[in-house]
Amino acid sequence: MTGPALSDPDGRITRFEVDARAALELIQSRLADQLLGVRIGFATAPPGPITRSTGTGESDHPLFYSIDRRARTITLYRMPIQRAGGLHIPDAEHRTLFVGRCVYLAVCEYLGKDPWDLLPGYFEHY
């Protein structure tokens, strides 16, 4: 079925949510205890300047995500992630991997862990 009332399954918003949720499912399946009660959500863009002095937006990468440990939330920002440049091959596969990287970095930062230490042994076969 097709038509103007149906959403495009390959649209920017749908594609971002599918890619981000897939990365989250993998991470949550491995770190369920550490992420228990943590809410991870999506927003189009940051609401404004995010500073550490306000107590929100503790993230080192405020354009891609923000972290609020008191509220136990991680918010990923779709538009900056999708518009980020610097991919050595700008195709769908590399954009999907970049979304997953941003999710992974946000969880690492929330948990206060180095990315290489978060899932020990998981990437060793590469």
Buried (B, 14 or more C-beta within 10 A) or exposed (E): EEEEEEEEEEEEBEBBBBBBBBBBEBBBEEBEEBBEEBEBEBEEEBEEEBEEEEEBBBBEBBBBBBBBBEEBBBBBBBBBBBEBEEEEEEEEEEBBBBBBBBBBBBBBBBBEBEEEEBBEEEEEEE
